[in-house]
Structures are given as structure tokens and as C-alpha cells.
Amino acid sequence: YSFSAYSNTTKHYFLMILFLFLQITFGSIFLGNVPVHEEVHRCAGQIYGYKGCVRDFQVNNKELFIIDEALGGRNVENCNVPICDYHPCHNGGTCTSDAENWFCECPKLYSGKLCQFATCDENPCGNGATCFPKSRRDAVCLCPYGRSGILCSDAINISQPSFSGTDVFGYTSFLAYSAIPSITFYYEFRLKFQLANHRSALQDNLIFFTGQKGQGLNGDDFLELGLRNGRVVYSYNLGSGTATVVSKPLDLTLNIHVIHLGRYLQKGWLKVDDQKNKTVTSPGRLVGLNVFSQFYLGGYREYTPELLPKGSRFKNGFQGCIFDVQVRNSMNREFKSPGTPEGHPNSGRSVGQCKDSPCSLIKCRNGGKCIESGSTVYCDCLTGWKGAFCTETVSVCEPEHDPPHLCKQGGTCVPLPKGYACHCPLGTTGTYCEQG
């Protein structure tokens, strides 16, 4: 059996719960302590009651509901995890928590698990794209899987996905596939990748991830592959500690790198290019990997490291191309692509086709520079210009104008052929409404 526990709460609880599971073969299962009237085998020694909180109790890979399936117990209370005491919400969001979960109530114009993303008041983006305000009046459309262009209106065929890492808006490009079934005790992965540049091998980049509920707690099972300091890093946690194996430095003269990794029970292995096979054994006694999330490739839907399990916190998404991803859950089965039978993902963002450049189809005007992030593309305009293609001038009265207008005390800026004038509200006067 396995269970995850944490004790970072101000109160201590004594927990004793009796289960019928496997009672005929092994007798009753007690969680937290053993009643005084119960006979205990002499080899067990002195037993002390557990003080703390228990979460996600599993027996033979079957999750048991700690309260609902218990036959009895005493001195059991809800354990309230005071996550909100750490003020996780950004941009004025309000944190609300209970015994099971926590969430941020975001103010207008912000979204995300932590209210970390700005949203567009008027969204011009199509096809389910993520809208981000480039300025108060201009937006950038972060395109979903299979779409590209300024407004994500162009369909693209992707056979070799290209990822752009973490963009300037704080989002990562990613693909999300259905949870990979039956990898509890055995799995093998094969994949190939091509780096965007040599520098991208040194930026602490995630290649793929699948894990548990994403609350950032110790003990969460996970499986992850990434790049750190020019080496491939493979990590997994079966619930009793993280196992990590690190390759030798990549040969950056190679154009394409080949990865083969796997695990059987506690033992894992990693093979990178022509390097020798490296192995690792996970700590503790647990042997099963229990993951419930989707399989994320190249990045994460909301890539904030504090939302990932501890021990799996790469700083950025992948930069380059990842392709020929295959997995199998038994030595006797064939390798298959994750997701649907055709290997299609459930969703994605800012993923392009390898070696294709969406900027080749975009011409920014008036000195603007085309910026591409996977399938996402937009024009970065020089000062004084705005619009999707930098074709509109910024009025002297607009907030984006540099320098800003000087109207004070609620004065209204009115553009003139040369300069501007301030229309003053009642009770003020002066060139800039600066006088009472």
C-alpha cells in the first residue's frame, strides 16, 4: 500500500481508520494507529500513532476514500492546508481554500490559476486562441494547436512540432495528450529532438511531464524529462522520493538527439544518443507510478513551477522540435504514439511546424519587427506606431504615447494638428488643468 502524508499544519491530528480491504488474507488495515485492544505481532515492536495529515491512500493501485470507506475510527478531523497563508494569487487575486483544494478569484482583466495572466477586454482572436494585450488597444493572439497567423485564422498541418519555450507574456508552447494508461509498473519512451540553438540546451527546459493533481506538494507521483546545463535529466517519483538520472553533456555537433528511457518497478534507465545506458533506483519501498494528468509535451498549460510537484520544476518550456514520440507499457507490446490512435493531441498552444517560419508570410510596416513564437506571430512596432501591422499612428493623447500627455485633475486630452489641448473639468483651469 502507499499513501502520501504532510504535516505542515498548525494543528496535529490523531488518525485511526479501519478498512475491510484484504481482510480475509491479511486481517484489518489500520491507518494512523492500532487500537489498544487489537493484538499486534511481536515482531512489529512498539507502535506509535501518527500525528499529521494523510492524503491519497492507495492499496494495490486502487484509491480508497479515507472517510467514506472506513468502518470506524476516532479523533479524526479535516486537515485544512493553509496554502492561502502563502498568498499565492497575483495581481490582486483573492485566495480561497478548503480541506481539499484552493483557488484564486481573479479581478477583471486577469486569468490563470494564480491570476498571473492579463486578458483582453475585447478579444479579436479566433478559433479558441489565447488573447494577450500587447498594449491597451492592441492584442497578440497565442494560437491553439493547428492554427497560425496574426488572428490564428490560418490552418497548418503539423507533423514535427516546433516549440518556442516561454514567451515574453509568460506562456509556454505545449501539446497535451490524454493520460497514458497502464504505466504503473512498466513503461518505455522513445523520442527525438532538435534544439533551436546551442543556448537552449542550457536554459533548464522541460521536454515532457505527467503527474498528479498539480498542487505543488511533496510526495506527488510524477514522470518528467528535461534539459539542464546541457544534459538530459530524467526524474520520477513513486510516492516515496524522487529518483533522477542525468546524462553526460550532449554532443552539440549532432543535429538530432535520440532518447530512450524506461522503468520497471523502482529501477529506471536512460539512454541518450550513443552514450552508455545509465540506471537509477527510486528510494523507499513503493513500486507503482500513479499519474492522473494529461501527458504534456514541450511545456505546460500554465507553466508556473509552484504548480508542479516538488522535484520536477524546470524553469522553461522546450525550445526546438520534438518528434517521433512513442511509448509502450509492456515489453511484449509495440511502441505507439501517445494520444489518439493517430497520435493527435487533445490541445496545444503556440506550436508550429519544424523549420517553418510564420514570419515569412507577415510584413510589418514602419520599422516594425515580426516576432514568432511557434505558430504565434505578431508585429513589434516602433514607438509612435500601433496596429496588427504597425500601420496606425499613436495619437498624442493615447496612453501608449511617449511622452504621455500632461493633463491633470481629470482633464481631457484633445489632439490638435500640432500638439494637444486639455479640456478642464469644473473647478480647474490652466494649460494642463493644474490650477484650482
C-alpha positions as a printed Julia matrix, in Angstrom:
436×3 Matrix{Float64}:
   0.0     0.0     0.0
   1.05    3.57   -0.37
  -0.06    6.9     1.0
   1.26   10.44    0.9
   1.44   12.49    4.09
   2.29   16.02    5.08
   2.43   17.77    8.43
   2.86   21.46    7.65
  -0.24   22.44    9.6
  -0.5    24.25   12.9
  -2.65   21.5    14.45
  -1.84   17.82   14.93
  -4.45   15.14   14.45
  -4.57   11.54   15.62
  -5.98    9.32   12.87
  -7.2     5.73   13.21
  -9.29    4.21   10.43
 -10.18    0.55    9.79
 -10.59   -0.91    6.29
 -12.06   -4.28    5.21
  -9.85   -4.42    2.1
  -7.92   -7.73    2.01
  -9.29   -8.61    5.45
  -9.61  -12.34    4.76
  -5.95  -12.72    3.79
  -4.18  -10.21    5.97
  -6.71   -9.05    8.55
  -7.76   -5.45    9.06
  -5.83   -2.46    7.8
  -5.39    0.39   10.27
  -4.38    3.88    9.21
  -2.7     6.17   11.73
  -2.6     3.82   14.75
  -3.74    0.45   16.11
  -6.45    0.22   18.81
  -5.28   -0.84   22.23
  -7.47   -3.98   22.22
  -6.02   -5.21   18.92
  -3.34   -7.92   19.01
  -0.1    -6.89   17.31
   2.58   -9.31   16.17
   5.58   -9.18   18.47
   7.94   -8.54   15.52
   6.21   -5.21   14.91
   7.73   -3.71   18.05
   6.41   -0.56   19.69
   3.8     1.26   17.58
   3.29    5.0    17.9
   0.31    6.87   16.49
   0.86    9.14   13.52
   0.32   12.87   14.03
  -0.35   14.85   10.89
  -2.44   14.71    7.75
  -2.88   11.8     5.31
  -3.88   12.25    1.7
  -4.46    9.92   -1.3
  -4.49    6.46    0.32
  -3.97    3.63   -2.2
  -3.93   -0.17   -1.87
  -2.61   -2.22   -4.8
  -3.04    0.76   -7.12
  -6.69    1.21   -6.0
  -7.52    4.53   -4.36
  -9.55    4.2    -1.14
 -11.64    7.1     0.1
 -10.28    7.63    3.58
 -13.52    8.64    5.29
 -16.25    7.16    3.08
 -14.86    3.6     3.03
 -13.75    3.43    6.66
 -15.58    1.1     9.06
 -14.68    3.09   12.13
 -12.27    5.48   13.77
 -11.91    8.23   16.34
 -10.27   11.63   16.81
 -10.37   12.34   13.08
 -10.81   15.88   11.78
 -10.47   17.62    8.44
  -6.95   18.8     7.79
  -7.08   22.34    6.42
  -3.98   23.06    4.36
  -3.28   26.78    4.86
  -2.0    27.34    1.33
  -3.63   30.78    1.25
  -1.34   31.84    4.11
   1.42   31.94    1.49
  -0.55   34.46   -0.65
  -0.14   32.59   -3.96
  -2.5    34.81   -6.01
  -1.02   37.53   -8.21
  -2.41   40.87   -9.4
  -4.86   41.37   -6.53
  -6.45   37.92   -6.73
  -8.24   36.59   -3.64
  -7.24   33.13   -2.38
  -9.96   30.77   -1.11
  -9.2    27.3     0.33
 -10.88   24.36    1.99
  -9.67   20.94    3.15
  -9.41   19.6    -0.39
  -8.39   22.42   -2.7
  -7.66   26.11   -3.17
  -8.22   28.62   -5.94
  -7.74   32.29   -6.77
 -10.63   34.6    -7.57
  -9.17   36.91  -10.19
 -10.03   40.58  -10.72
 -11.2    41.77  -14.1
  -8.65   41.5   -16.92
  -6.66   38.7   -15.24
  -6.86   34.92  -15.5
  -4.89   31.77  -14.73
  -4.63   29.53  -11.68
  -2.67   32.29   -9.9
  -4.22   35.28  -11.76
  -0.81   35.63  -13.37
  -2.02   36.34  -16.92
  -3.54   39.52  -18.31
  -6.53   39.01  -20.61
  -8.04   41.09  -23.38
 -11.09   43.22  -22.67
 -12.17   42.94  -26.3
 -10.88   39.69  -27.79
 -10.21   39.8   -31.55
  -8.65   36.31  -31.65
 -10.4    33.39  -33.33
 -10.51   29.6   -33.08
 -10.06   29.46  -29.31
  -6.77   31.37  -29.26
  -5.43   32.87  -26.04
  -5.6    36.66  -26.19
  -2.88   38.77  -24.54
  -2.93   42.6   -24.51
   0.19   43.91  -26.19
  -0.99   47.39  -25.22
  -4.27   48.93  -24.08
  -5.62   48.73  -27.62
  -3.54   46.06  -29.39
  -3.65   42.31  -28.72
  -1.48   39.3   -29.51
  -3.23   36.02  -30.34
  -1.46   32.92  -28.97
  -2.65   30.29  -31.43
  -4.09   26.88  -30.47
  -2.84   23.63  -31.98
  -3.31   23.54  -35.76
  -3.68   27.32  -36.21
  -1.34   30.16  -37.11
  -1.39   33.81  -38.23
  -1.99   37.24  -36.71
  -5.54   36.26  -35.61
  -4.95   32.46  -35.68
  -7.18   32.17  -38.74
  -4.77   30.06  -40.84
  -4.86   26.25  -40.59
  -1.48   24.48  -40.52
  -0.53   20.79  -40.73
   1.93   19.74  -38.02
   3.95   16.55  -38.41
   7.06   17.61  -36.46
   6.02   20.02  -33.68
   8.18   23.08  -33.04
   8.18   24.59  -29.53
   9.3    28.08  -28.61
   9.8    27.83  -24.83
   8.4    30.5   -22.54
   7.35   33.64  -24.43
   7.58   37.26  -23.26
   3.98   37.04  -22.0
   4.75   34.2   -19.56
   3.13   31.37  -21.55
   4.83   28.21  -22.8
   4.12   26.44  -26.06
   2.88   22.91  -25.37
   0.93   19.88  -26.56
  -1.38   17.96  -24.19
  -2.3    14.31  -24.83
  -4.69   12.01  -22.97
  -3.3    10.42  -19.83
  -1.13    7.44  -20.83
  -2.8     4.27  -19.5
  -1.24    1.37  -17.6
   2.25    2.74  -16.95
   2.05    1.98  -13.22
   4.74   -0.71  -13.11
   6.42   -0.57  -16.54
   6.91    1.91  -19.38
   9.34    2.78  -22.16
   9.57    6.03  -24.12
  11.41    6.81  -27.33
  11.66   10.24  -28.9
  13.87   12.56  -30.94
  14.52   16.27  -30.53
  16.32   19.07  -32.29
  17.46   22.14  -30.35
  16.55   25.62  -31.57
  20.15   26.65  -30.8
  23.04   25.63  -28.53
  21.97   28.14  -25.89
  18.59   26.41  -25.5
  20.36   23.33  -24.07
  21.47   25.38  -21.07
  18.21   27.07  -20.09
  16.6    24.45  -17.84
  13.94   23.29  -20.32
  11.06   20.82  -19.89
  10.67   18.11  -22.57
   7.67   16.19  -21.19
   5.7    15.8   -17.95
   2.86   13.77  -16.5
   1.91   13.72  -12.83
  -0.76   14.03  -10.19
  -3.08   16.85   -9.24
  -0.74   19.8    -9.66
  -0.91   21.32   -6.17
   2.88   21.55   -5.82
   3.05   19.18   -2.83
   5.78   16.77   -1.77
   5.01   13.12   -2.46
   3.03   13.66   -5.65
   3.86   10.93   -8.19
   5.28   12.27  -11.46
   7.34   11.38  -14.52
   9.42   14.04  -16.24
  12.16   14.58  -18.82
  14.07   17.8   -19.44
  17.34   19.59  -20.2
  19.58   21.2   -17.61
  23.09   22.57  -18.14
  23.46   20.8   -21.47
  22.47   17.37  -20.08
  19.3    15.3   -20.31
  17.59   14.87  -16.91
  15.08   12.06  -16.31
  13.14   12.03  -12.99
  10.25   10.11  -11.47
   8.62    9.82   -8.04
   6.61    6.75   -6.99
   5.44    8.47   -3.81
   8.43    7.81   -1.57
  11.07   10.11   -3.04
  12.44   11.34   -6.35
  14.78    9.26   -8.5
  16.9    11.19  -11.0
  19.36   10.09  -13.66
  21.43   12.64  -15.6
  23.17   12.01  -18.92
  26.6    13.15  -19.95
  26.76   16.52  -21.76
  25.05   16.46  -25.15
  27.2    16.43  -28.27
  26.0    19.74  -29.7
  27.52   18.93  -33.09
  24.67   16.46  -33.6
  21.65   17.86  -35.38
  19.14   15.39  -33.9
  19.28   13.74  -30.47
  17.7    10.35  -29.7
  16.29    9.47  -26.26
  15.29    6.04  -24.94
  14.15    5.74  -21.32
  12.11    3.4   -19.19
  11.28    2.0   -15.78
  10.34   -1.35  -14.25
   9.12   -1.07  -10.65
  11.76    1.01   -8.82
  14.52    0.75  -11.42
  14.76    3.29  -14.24
  17.16    3.74  -17.13
  18.13    6.44  -19.64
  19.95    6.15  -22.98
  20.93    9.34  -24.87
  22.39    9.22  -28.39
  25.49    6.97  -28.38
  26.11    7.4   -24.65
  26.14    4.38  -22.35
  22.92    3.36  -20.65
  22.55    4.9   -17.15
  20.34    3.48  -14.39
  18.79    4.67  -11.12
  16.69    3.13   -8.35
  13.97    5.13   -6.6
  14.13    5.46   -2.8
  11.65    3.85   -0.4
   9.58    0.73   -0.93
   6.86    1.93   -3.32
   6.93    0.42   -6.81
   3.9     1.91   -8.62
   3.63    5.18  -10.55
   0.16    6.71  -10.2
  -0.38    9.69  -12.5
  -3.72   11.2   -13.45
  -2.87   14.28  -15.51
  -2.58   14.56  -19.24
   0.77   13.92  -20.92
   2.34   17.33  -21.59
   4.95   17.72  -24.32
   7.23   20.77  -24.62
   5.63   22.81  -21.85
   2.61   23.11  -19.58
  -0.81   24.78  -19.84
   0.04   27.2   -17.02
   3.77   26.91  -16.59
   4.29   28.16  -13.06
   6.77   25.83  -11.35
   4.97   26.08   -7.99
   2.02   24.21   -9.53
   4.19   21.18  -10.37
   5.23   18.52   -7.83
   8.37   19.32   -5.9
  11.4    17.78   -7.59
  10.08   18.44  -11.11
  10.49   22.15  -11.59
  12.23   23.07  -14.81
  12.19   26.82  -15.38
  11.18   26.99  -19.06
   9.43   25.16  -21.84
  11.37   23.4   -24.61
  12.93   25.37  -27.48
  13.2    23.4   -30.69
  11.47   20.4   -32.3
  10.27   17.18  -30.61
   9.08   14.35  -32.82
   8.67   10.56  -33.21
   7.42   10.3   -29.61
   6.42    6.7   -28.81
   5.52    4.79  -25.65
   4.72    1.24  -24.58
   3.59   -0.18  -21.22
   4.81   -3.77  -21.7
   7.89   -5.41  -23.16
   5.6    -7.63  -25.23
   3.75   -4.75  -26.89
   4.61   -2.43  -29.75
   5.57    1.22  -29.32
   2.71    3.61  -30.07
   2.24    7.38  -30.27
   0.56    8.98  -27.25
  -2.98   10.36  -27.53
  -5.46    9.13  -30.11
  -4.6     6.22  -32.46
  -3.37    8.84  -34.93
  -1.19   10.46  -32.27
  -3.17   13.71  -32.23
  -3.06   15.82  -29.06
  -6.14   16.97  -27.14
  -4.97   20.58  -27.15
  -1.93   22.81  -27.54
  -0.7    26.39  -27.83
   1.86   28.24  -29.97
   3.14   25.04  -31.63
   4.41   25.34  -35.18
   5.78   23.03  -37.84
   9.52   22.42  -37.56
  11.61   24.57  -39.93
   8.58   26.63  -41.0
   8.58   30.36  -40.27
   5.21   32.12  -39.92
   7.05   35.45  -40.27
   7.73   34.59  -43.91
   4.07   35.4   -44.58
   3.93   38.61  -42.49
   5.28   42.03  -43.47
   5.38   44.57  -40.65
   5.36   48.24  -41.7
   7.1    51.4   -40.48
  10.11   49.66  -38.97
   8.1    47.07  -37.06
   9.74   43.69  -36.38
   8.0    40.36  -36.9
   8.14   38.15  -33.79
   7.3    34.45  -33.97
   6.7    32.04  -31.1
   5.86   28.66  -32.58
   2.68   29.24  -34.57
   2.06   32.58  -32.85
   3.17   35.65  -34.81
   2.83   39.4   -34.28
   4.48   42.71  -35.19
   6.52   44.53  -32.55
   6.05   48.2   -33.51
   8.42   51.11  -33.09
   7.44   53.98  -30.79
   4.62   56.02  -32.33
   3.09   53.13  -34.31
   0.46   50.53  -33.47
  -1.93   48.04  -35.08
  -1.51   44.45  -36.26
   0.98   45.52  -38.96
   2.24   48.79  -37.38
   0.28   50.89  -39.85
  -1.55   53.17  -37.38
  -0.03   56.17  -35.64
  -0.3    56.55  -31.88
  -2.21   59.73  -31.02
  -0.55   62.17  -28.66
  -3.5    61.69  -26.31
  -3.36   57.87  -26.17
  -1.89   56.14  -23.11
   0.76   54.45  -25.29
   2.19   57.77  -26.5
   5.74   58.55  -25.4
   5.95   61.01  -23.69
   2.42   60.89  -22.19
   0.16   63.94  -22.19
   0.26   66.26  -19.16
  -3.44   66.89  -18.5
  -4.06   66.89  -14.74
  -7.0    66.52  -12.35
  -9.21   64.62  -14.79
  -8.59   66.94  -17.71
  -9.5    65.52  -21.14
  -6.72   65.43  -23.73
  -7.85   66.62  -27.19
  -5.42   66.13  -30.14
  -4.7    69.15  -32.37
  -2.91   69.41  -35.73
   0.15   70.4   -33.72
   0.15   69.05  -30.18
  -2.89   68.83  -27.95
  -5.11   70.81  -25.57
  -6.56   69.92  -22.18
 -10.3    70.41  -21.64
 -10.56   71.03  -17.9
 -13.35   69.77  -15.63
 -15.38   72.16  -13.48
 -13.25   73.79  -10.78
  -9.88   73.57  -12.59
  -8.02   75.81  -15.01
  -4.6    76.31  -16.56
  -2.88   74.91  -19.65
  -2.86   71.44  -18.12
  -5.77   71.89  -15.66
  -3.17   72.1   -12.95
  -4.78   75.06  -11.12
  -7.83   75.08   -8.87
